[in-house]
Amino acid sequence: MSCIQISFETLAGVRETIESSLFWTSDYQETPLCIFSVFFPNSSRFNIAENRVKEKASEFVTLALSFNTIQLERGKTPNYLPELQQALAEFNGKRPNIMQFYKSMQFIDYNTDVRGQMTDKEYQAWPMREQYEKFHETCERVCNRLAERFVSKMPEYENAEWG
């Protein structure tokens, strides 16, 4: 499986989108409410502090950077990873349009697949395994919810009969 380095621009754009989702109150094309609900299931945006959303967004992209770097290093955690994480935390980006966000999430999901770089025994003993599995579950939920949303807005879908 090939792997490409995920750019800081991509990661910062994803972070900005997750952070922005706190303020989306209507389900429009560029502000799908499903993003917030994936990161904060069963929560109301009125009960979550902006700081908590920023922490969650930062944590998500930091994990993406970490897993991408580990995949690029063939399953090993390099000693320079903390410097990369700090550089990402200081990097400012802008929120992409929602289709670019969707494609970035697919790109992140694909390019953070460290499982193929480890034996089953190594993977089972890997200290980051639980975080890795939760991370990929989140990627999958975001991509699936957005794909469902995109399809449901298509005229072909709206014109199709139920049943």
Secondary structure, DSSP 8 states (H G I E B T S, - for coil): -------HHHHHHHHHHHHHGGG--S-BTTB-THHHHHHSTT--TTSS-HHHHHHHHHHHHHHHHHHHHHHHTTT---TTHHHHHHHHHH-------HHHHHHHHHHHHHTT-GGGGS-HHHHHH-TTHHHHHHHHHHHHHHHHHHHHHHHHTSHHHHHS---
